[in-house]
């Protein structure tokens, strides 16, 4: 039975710290030439102390121009992917801007803040991996103008293998897209735009923007865009190291449309903080 929640409330966010970036692109939802299922941004990182992780959190966060988080720390590993605009990270007297498509991860402990110094809106996708009893964030100094959380979902985790990777993936689904796959690892998903019909095991439901679900490894997952427009989803995978995220759909050619789901022209590069 999948876990399903709808978090539409908005509240204060604290973000993770980074020290470097690498260039990449994120495809606009209005861009032409959309294949059936196009990966528009992706990051992949090793999970620190994977067997100790008890909970995964997914966040979609909006930064108006001039918005900054509090100065804060985290109680676990944080993984971040800039989807729109630019986010600047401050820590230890330094600033590091991150453009759309850039991703970073960090562990807990260092005081930092994140904000939008640009003229346009920015959107950040964040995951937290938390051991039992650990706080998601601890504020050190409050900000007068915080970003807002558009969506937040959290799901419990079963024991993870020592060599586990976390993959953040944003995909655009063309109208009439339909596929079925067996999940290799734990999967959590938020619908960002339009609506998507999912069959998770024996349960079938239409998910609206802001609604989310999770499923353990080995679950049969069906995905279908019945709407007239392009749908966008944010999926988090916890996979055995080296496993391809989302590629299982290609094993069911009778259930997907004519164009190949292997076309993945825009994939975000990644980097890690090494302490």
C-alpha positions in Angstrom: 0.0 0.0 0.0 1.6 3.3 -1.0 2.0 6.2 1.3 0.2 9.2 -0.1 0.1 12.8 1.2 -0.8 16.3 0.0 1.1 19.1 1.6 0.1 22.5 0.2 1.0 24.6 3.2 3.9 27.1 3.0 6.4 27.7 5.7 10.0 28.6 6.5 12.8 26.7 4.8 16.4 26.0 5.6 18.7 24.8 2.9 21.9 22.9 2.7 25.4 24.3 2.1 27.6 23.9 -1.0 31.1 25.1 -2.0 31.3 24.5 -5.8 29.1 24.1 -8.9 29.1 22.8 -12.4 27.1 24.1 -15.4 24.0 22.4 -16.7 20.6 23.2 -18.2 17.0 22.7 -17.2 14.4 22.4 -20.0 11.4 24.8 -19.9 8.0 23.2 -19.6 7.1 25.1 -22.8 10.1 23.9 -24.8 9.4 22.2 -28.1 10.5 18.8 -29.2 9.3 17.0 -26.1 9.7 13.3 -26.2 7.3 11.0 -24.3 9.2 11.2 -21.0 12.0 13.7 -20.9 14.4 14.0 -18.0 15.0 17.7 -17.7 17.3 17.7 -14.6 18.9 15.0 -12.5 21.5 14.6 -9.7 23.0 11.5 -8.1 25.0 11.2 -4.9 26.2 8.6 -2.5 24.1 8.3 0.7 26.2 8.9 3.8 25.8 6.2 6.5 23.0 4.7 4.5 22.0 1.9 7.0 21.3 4.6 9.7 18.8 6.6 7.6 15.2 6.3 8.9 13.3 9.0 6.9 13.4 10.8 3.6 12.0 14.3 3.0 11.1 15.9 -0.3 10.7 19.6 -0.6 9.7 22.0 -3.4 10.8 25.5 -2.4 10.1 28.9 -4.0 12.5 31.8 -3.5 11.1 35.3 -4.4 13.8 37.8 -5.3 15.6 38.8 -2.1 14.4 35.8 0.0 16.9 34.2 2.3 16.8 31.3 4.7 17.8 31.7 8.3 21.4 30.8 9.2 21.1 27.2 10.2 22.4 23.6 10.4 21.0 20.2 9.4 20.6 17.0 11.4 21.3 14.8 8.3 22.4 14.8 4.7 20.8 17.3 2.4 20.6 17.0 -1.4 19.6 20.0 -3.5 18.8 20.6 -7.2 18.1 24.1 -8.6 15.2 23.8 -11.0 14.6 27.5 -11.8 16.5 30.7 -11.4 19.6 30.9 -9.2 20.3 30.2 -5.6 23.3 31.6 -3.7 24.8 29.7 -0.7 26.6 31.6 2.1 29.0 30.0 4.6 32.3 30.8 6.3 32.4 34.3 4.7 32.0 32.9 1.1 29.2 33.0 -1.5 28.5 30.4 -4.1 25.9 30.9 -6.8 24.1 27.9 -8.3 22.2 28.2 -11.6 19.3 26.1 -12.8 20.3 22.5 -13.3 23.2 22.6 -10.7 23.1 20.2 -7.7 24.9 19.7 -4.5 24.9 17.6 -1.3 26.3 18.1 2.2 26.3 16.5 5.6 25.2 18.1 8.8 27.0 20.5 11.1 28.1 23.7 9.3 26.2 26.9 9.7 25.0 28.4 6.4 22.2 30.2 4.6 20.8 30.2 1.1 19.0 32.9 -0.9 17.9 34.4 -4.2 20.0 37.5 -5.2 18.6 37.6 -8.7 15.7 39.5 -10.2 13.5 36.5 -11.0 11.8 33.7 -9.1 13.9 30.7 -8.1 12.8 27.1 -7.3 14.8 24.6 -5.4 14.2 20.8 -5.0 15.6 19.5 -1.7 15.8 16.0 -0.1 16.8 15.3 3.5 17.9 11.9 4.8 17.5 11.8 8.5 18.6 9.2 11.1 16.2 8.5 14.0 15.5 11.4 16.3 17.5 14.0 14.2 16.1 17.4 13.5 15.7 18.5 9.9 17.0 22.0 10.6 18.1 24.0 13.5 18.0 27.8 13.1 20.9 29.9 14.4 19.8 33.4 13.2 16.4 34.1 11.7 15.9 35.8 8.3 13.4 38.7 7.9 12.3 37.4 4.5 12.2 33.6 4.1 11.5 31.5 1.1 8.3 29.4 1.1 7.7 25.7 0.8 5.3 24.9 -2.0 5.3 21.1 -1.1 6.7 19.0 1.7 6.4 15.3 2.1 8.2 12.8 4.4 8.3 9.0 4.3 9.8 6.4 6.6 12.6 4.2 5.2 13.3 0.6 5.7 17.0 -0.4 6.2 19.1 0.7 3.2 22.2 -1.2 1.9 25.5 0.4 2.8 26.2 1.3 -0.9 23.1 3.3 -1.7 22.8 6.3 -4.0 20.1 9.0 -3.9 18.9 10.2 -7.3 16.8 13.4 -7.8 15.0 13.4 -11.1 12.6 15.9 -12.7 10.7 14.6 -15.8 8.3 16.1 -18.2 5.5 13.7 -19.4 4.0 14.4 -22.8 0.2 14.0 -23.3 -0.7 10.3 -23.7 2.6 9.2 -22.1 2.0 5.8 -20.5 4.5 3.3 -19.0 4.8 0.6 -16.4 7.9 -0.4 -14.5 9.1 -2.4 -11.5 10.8 -0.2 -8.9 14.4 -1.3 -8.2 14.7 0.8 -5.1 12.6 3.0 -2.8 10.8 5.6 -4.8 9.1 8.9 -3.8 7.3 11.2 -6.2 5.6 14.6 -6.2 3.5 16.0 -9.1 4.7 19.5 -9.8 2.5 20.5 -12.8 -0.7 19.2 -14.4 -2.0 15.8 -13.2 -0.7 12.2 -13.5 -2.4 8.9 -13.0 -0.4 6.4 -11.1 -1.0 2.7 -10.3 1.1 1.7 -7.3 0.8 -2.0 -6.7 -3.0 -2.6 -6.7 -4.0 1.0 -6.1 -4.8 3.5 -9.0 -5.2 7.2 -8.4 -5.0 10.6 -10.2 -2.4 12.8 -8.5 -2.8 16.6 -8.6 0.0 19.2 -8.2 1.4 18.9 -4.7 0.3 15.3 -4.1 2.9 12.7 -3.5 3.4 8.9 -3.0 6.1 6.5 -2.1 6.7 2.8 -2.8 9.3 0.2 -1.7 11.6 -1.7 -4.0 9.9 -4.3 -6.1 6.6 -2.5 -6.5 4.9 -2.5 -9.9 4.4 1.2 -10.9 2.2 2.5 -13.7 2.5 6.1 -14.9 0.1 7.8 -17.3 -0.5 11.4 -18.4 -4.2 11.6 -19.5 -4.3 15.4 -19.6 -4.0 17.6 -22.7 -0.8 19.3 -21.4 2.7 18.4 -20.4 3.0 17.1 -16.8 6.1 17.6 -14.6 7.1 15.3 -11.7 9.9 15.3 -9.1 11.0 11.8 -8.2 13.5 10.7 -5.6 15.1 7.2 -5.9 17.2 5.4 -3.3 19.0 2.8 -5.4 21.8 0.3 -5.1 25.0 2.0 -6.3 25.2 2.1 -10.1 21.5 1.4 -10.8 19.9 3.5 -13.6 16.9 5.5 -12.2 13.6 5.2 -14.0 15.0 3.2 -16.9 12.8 0.2 -16.0 10.0 1.8 -18.0 11.8 0.9 -21.3 11.4 -2.8 -20.5 7.7 -2.5 -21.2 7.5 -1.3 -24.9 3.9 -2.3 -25.3 2.9 0.1 -22.6 4.7 3.2 -23.7 4.2 5.5 -26.7 6.1 5.3 -30.0 8.9 7.7 -29.1 11.8 6.2 -27.1 12.0 7.0 -23.4 15.8 6.8 -23.8 16.1 10.4 -25.0 17.5 12.4 -22.1 19.1 15.6 -23.6 19.2 17.7 -20.4 20.8 16.1 -17.3 22.2 18.1 -14.5 25.8 17.6 -13.6 26.6 17.0 -9.9 29.3 17.6 -7.3 29.8 16.8 -3.7 31.2 18.6 -0.7 34.3 16.8 0.6 35.2 17.6 4.2 
